[in-house]
Amino acid sequence: MDSIYNALISSNPFVEIFKEVMPLVIASILLYLHYSRRITAMETILFAFATEAYTMLIVGPTFTATFFVSVAFMLDQAHRLFTGRMPIRREYLLLLILPALSSLIIFVLVQVYKDPFYYPPGKKSAFYFRPIYFYIKSFLPLFAVGARIVQEKEQLSFALFSATMKKIAKFSIAIAFLQILVQFVFKSETLDEIVGLQRRYLVEQSASFFSLRVQALFAEPKVYSAFLSLAIPLFVNDREYRWAVLSLIMGVLTISQTFYINLLCAGICCIFLSGMSSVRLRILVSMSIIIGLFLGIAASSKYFIKLYAKNQTNTFYQLVFKRSVYRYDNEIWQKDNVVMGMPLQRDMELPVVDFFKDEPYLLLSGYGAGNSTFIPAQYFFGQVNYENRLNGIGGHNLNMRWFYILAEFGAFALICFFVVLTITRPQLPLFQKGYFAFVWVCFFFSQIDLFLIIVAILCAYDDRELKTTT
């Protein structure tokens, strides 16, 4: 908190006040439009998600417009539940119970079997209260959003989802162009932050055009790249090729490897496996193909590293290969971070993998919702966040979301999430099958929980179900 405070007082006060207030302003406007029936719940949450560059840092980085909209929906759904106007289907009740079940198992394990966790000074009690905080702040609001979307029977359609995604993508491209203009023409750090660029992604005045990582108004460039990768198939399906190309260009300018992986996923799920009728089988086969490709790349990594070394001044190699080479290069970093051919982030996924290698029994239950803070600090030794881990600062919001569910809730929970959230109506259109499988595979690599929930709802309910479900 001290570092955040120092950052605030050392920067432009007007800019900081603007960024602190914007999440509440945006959330208030969107909720007003929603409850005055001008936009649907799905549009409300998607518009909020596209503005997460503005956060209330003085409170916490997760206090965005999405958070405030989600909390409003959660309170709304809680009122409906307690007044008997919102029944919960059994399969979704199971998903709501799983985090609590995981935490309960962990509490028993540390008491009667083994305690593998590290408790920073004065933070042991947090081990028992953090899961409750996580459940109320992060988990319940996500399902409340889903419940609110289902209640809008008449407006719910894949066509509306597609139109909303394309609308946001077009607006974000305009904002990204504005960010480029402000950064390289006006050269004003104040304007940079007002139009959504975060300070850590700004470039030096002498830097090249391709050093800037655009993010529009999204939380981070990698989040923006994930969104664009989800929008491109929708543009292509509707034959809006110009916007698909512009989205592709902006995706490249995010300088995020996730973007290229997601495009590969789209090609496999929507084109290569288009004849496969089962969505679940398509997801699993797609993941098998992608892991096989990663294993091939890992086996040839030395060749690619040498190729990049010879062409590192080339703009194309800088944009496409630089970050990948950094991930695969272990000559400097020594510790092998490649698992199933995939180079894990050394300060995020890799320490968690090492922890599970030492404590494999935890794969059944996970380490408990929100308890990543208590992974022993020695697993982060040599990383920039090591000191923070020693002091119990920060947790893990892993980008690889299948692994995130496995780590937090365990293997049984991951299987339950997969089975329940891949239920589809019998006559699902061909494109929606491919797109749904694509979203699930992207979910392995990207933090797109919200989009998975929305698309799963759209694919699970047909018109008759919607008319009888509240």
C-alpha positions, 0 to 999 in steps of 0.5 A: 500500500505504501508503494501505491501511495507514493506512486499517487503523490508523485504523479499528476493529482488531476490524472490520479483523481480522474482515474480513481473516479472513473470506475464509479462513474462508468459503473453508475452510467451503465447500471442506470442504462441497464435498469432503465432498460436501454441496455441488457445485462450482457451489454452492461458487463461487457461494456464495463469489462472494456474499461478496466484500464481505470481502477481505484488504485488507492483501494485496490487494482481490482476495483474497476467498473466491472467489479462495481457492476458485478457487485450490483448484480450480486446484491440484486440476485441475493434479494431475488434469492431470499424473496424466493424469485430465483431458483438455482439449478442443481448443476450450478449449485454444485459449482457454487459449493465447490470453492467452499468444499475445497477450502474445508478440505484444506483446513482439515488437511493442515490440521490432521495431516500436513501443513505445507504453507508459509504464514507471513508474520501476523497473517496466519488468521488470514489463511482461514478468512481469505477464502471467504473474502475471495468467495464474496468478492470474486466468485459469487459476483461472476455467477450473479452476472450469469444469473442476471443474464439468464433472467433477460429471456427475451433479449438473450441471443448469440446475435446480440453477443456478436453485435456487442463484441464487434461494437466494443472492438470497433470502439477499442480500435479507435481508442488504440489509434488515439493512444498511438497518436497521443504517445508519439505526436503529443508526447504528453504523459498526462494525456497518455494516462487519461486515454487509458495507457498505464504508466508501465506500458509507456515508452521512452520518447526515443523508442520506436513505434513498435515499442508501444503496447496498445491496450485501448481501455482494457486492463492490460495489453494481454487482456485486450489481445485476448478480447480481439482474438475473440472478436476476429472470428465474429467479424470473419463469420459476418464477412466484415473482413476490414474490421477483422484485419484492423483487429489483427493489426491491433492484436499484433501491436499488443505484443502479446504471445497469447494473441497468436496462440488464440488465433491458432486455437480459432483455426483448429476449433472453427476450421480444422475440427469443424466436422466434429459434432461434440463440443467437448470432444472438439475442446479436448482434441484441440488441446491435444493438438496445441500441446503437441505443437508446443512440445514440437516448438520446445524441442526446436527452441534452440533453433528459434533462439538462434534464429531470433539472435540473428534477426533481433533488429528486424521489426517482425521478429521483435513483434512476434518472437521477442517475448517467446524467446525470453520465455524459452531461454533458460541459459540466463535464467537457468531454471527450466520453466517448460511444462508440456512444451509450454514456457510458464511465467517464472514469477507466476505459474512456475512457482505454483507448479513446483509447489504441486510437485512437492505436494502432489496430493493437493492436486485433488483439492487445490490449495484453497480459494484465494490461498495462493498467498501462502505458497512458501516464499522459497518457490519465488526465490530469484524473482522480483516479487520474492520480497513481497511474498516473504511479507505476504503481499500479493497473490496469484491470479493465474492467467492459465485458467484451467490451471487456475481452477485446478490449483485453487479448487482441485482436479474434481472441481475442474472436471465439474466445471468442464462438464457443467459449463460445456452443456449445450442445447441439442440443435446448436448452430455449427458456428456456435459449436466451433466458437464455444469450443474456441472460447473454452480452449482460449480459457486455458491460456487467457483470463476470460472467465466472464466470456466463458460464462456468457457463451456457455449460457448462450449455448446451454439455453434454448428459447423454450428453456428461457421462457420457463427459467427465472 
